[in-house]
Amino acid sequence: MQRPARQVPGRCFLLMACLVPIAIGCGESPTATAPPPAAPVQTAAGPIAEDLATAAQPGAEASPGIDLPPDFPADVPIYPAATLTMASTGGRLCVISLNTPDAPEAAWTFYRTGLTEQGWSEMDASQANGSHFVAAGKDGAMCMVTVTAELQSQTTINVTIDRGEGQ
């Protein structure tokens, strides 16, 4: 009797769906921020000063009071013209959420290309029912990105980084 073929993209999407809530609610000294008044934005390259033109990720913004975690990997790109809406770290995991008015396909293509350009090896990429997913690995770490179309012409991007063992 033959075993049915494994559906890896579905399992990766399921893994991502499970990791995001865990990263937000568990871990060693987790930190999460909620939106209060305006604050400077940080990208993977560091804080954006008043002049966005000098930032490594031009056009990136943040909801008031939300910054990228200081240990956010510099080799994970931040979608330009997106708004950072959530950032959390705990243990090996780092999770951010971004919103953009751009189409999901544009953000998905950006992360597929950007991660590869930064030396990540794409392990999975799939699309289903309006959701897009990409998983990439590098030096024992894993980066998982889900891109979903929301109501009111908004796209949500969730980036989860698992730093791997000993990280």
N, C-alpha and C positions, 0 to 999 in steps of 0.2 A: 504494500500500500504506500503510495507516494504522499509525502507531506505537502501541504499547501505552501505556495511561495510566500516568503516573508514580505510584509509591507513596511519597509523601513521608513519612508517619508511620514506615514501615519504615526508610527511609533515615536519619531523625533518630534513631531508636532505635539503628541501627547506628553512626552518628556518635558517639552518647553512649557506646556500648559500647567504641569505640576511644579516645575522649578520656580516659576515666577511667584506664586503665592508663598512658597516655602521661603524664598529669599526675602520677601517682604516681611514675613512674620517670624522668622527663626534666625538663628546664627549667633555667633559670638559678638556681643556688643553691637547689635544692629543699629543703624542710624537711618532714619527716614525724615524727610522734611515735608511740610505742607506749605501751601502758598500764603505768606503775609505780604509786606511792602517790597518795593523794588530793590534789587541787589545786583551786583555785577555777575556776569555769566562766566562760567569756566568751560573750557573745552579740554580735550585730551592733551593739548599742548600747554594748558595753564589758564589763568584767569584772563578774561577779555577786559581790557581797560576801557575807558570811555570811547576810544577809537576802535570800532569794529574792523576797520580796514587792516589793522595790523594783526588780527587774530589768525590763528592757524586754521580755524574753521569759519570762514567769513559768513556772516548772515545768521549765525546761531544766536538764539535768544534764550532766556529762561523766564519762567513764571516767577513773580516776585518771591524772594527768599529761598529759591532752590538753586543749588550749585551742584556741579558734578562732584562726586566723591574725590578726595585728593589722591586716592590710589587707583583712579580710573585709568586703564591701560592707554598709553599714548599711541599705540598702534591700532586702536579701534576708532574708525572714523565716526564723526558726528554729522548727521545729515544737515546740510546747509538750509537756511531759511526755516528751520524747525524750532519749536519752543520746547524747552525742557520742562516737563510737568511733574516728574517724580525721580528721585534718586535714593538708592538704598544699598547698603553693604552689610554683609554679615558672614563671618567665616570666610570660606573660599569664594562666595558669590558676590557679584556686584550687578545691580539691576538699575537701568534707567528707562524712562518712558518719555517719548517725544511726540508732539503733534505737528502736523504740517498740512497746508491746504493742497499740496501736490498729490497727484495720483499715486496709489499704492505701487504700481509698476515702476514708477520713477524711483521711489525710495528703495524698493527691492533690488533694482538694477544697480543703484548707487552702492548698496552694501555688498552685493556680490562682487562688483568690480573693486571697490575700496578695500575690502578685506584681503582680496587676492593681491592687490598692489602693496599691501602692508606685510606680505609674507605669510598670510593665513592660507591654509589648504582647505578648499571647499569640500565638505563631507556630504552635504545634502542640500538640495534646493528644490522646493516644491510650491505649487499653487493649488488651492482648492477652495471653492465657495467664497471667493473674495478675500481670502487670507493668503499671505505669502510667507514663506519660511526659508531661512538659510542658516546652515550650521557650518562652522569652520573651526579647524584646530591649528594650534601652533605651540610648540614646545611644551606639550602636556596640558595646555589650557584649551578651553572650548568657548567659542562665542556663538550664541544663538540669537537670531533676529527674527521677530515676527512683525509683519506689516499688515494692518487691517484697515479697510475702509470703514469709516464711522458715518453717522448721520451728519447732515449739514456740511457736506463737502470737506470733511476732515479725515486725515489719515493718521492712525496711531502707530508708532514704531516702538516696540519693546526690545531692548537689548539686554541680554543676560550673559555675563561672563563668569565661567567657572574656572578659577585659576588653576585647578588641578591639585593633586597631592603635594603637600609641602610648600604650597604657595602662600 
